């Protein structure tokens, strides 16, 4: 299974949560959470060019 190979227990936990009743609501929460993390990481990468999240491509 794709999710199990990627995140292990965390992905299984997510899969269980996203199949519950409040699927859409939780998905929105999860997406906004990840958007904040990505914005934070991109700001960090701009301030410290040597600190890059994995897969981050520096476009300068």
Order of alpha helices (4+ residues) and beta strands (2+ residues): alpha-alpha-alpha
